[in-house]
Amino acid sequence: MAGKTQSVLCGACHVAVQGPANPNPQDTFSCPSCGRADSFESVMASVKAFVVEMTNRHMQESMRKAARGNKGLKFTGKPIQKGEHPFITEFKL
């Protein structure tokens, strides 16, 4: 997956955010639809949290499916709750 780029989207509108091409951590990115805005550093932190949550949810569901129907395995984990993320990406597993 190295070298693959993803669009950063507004978490509310799912519209691509706008900002400078080569941003510094303090540069502002904003949603052209609703106006939600934050620093590049905060936007990337939100996107990272979103990707980590999606990965964890995918892994949990994979484990749940693997344990389903197997009498030797028991999966007891609580479902991972969907978080609120101001900015997300088109992340697909």
Summary of the structure (lengths in Angstrom):
residues: 93
radius of gyration: 16.9
end to end distance: 11.0
largest distance: 54.4
contacts: 218
relative contact order: 0.23
helix: 30%
strand: 15%
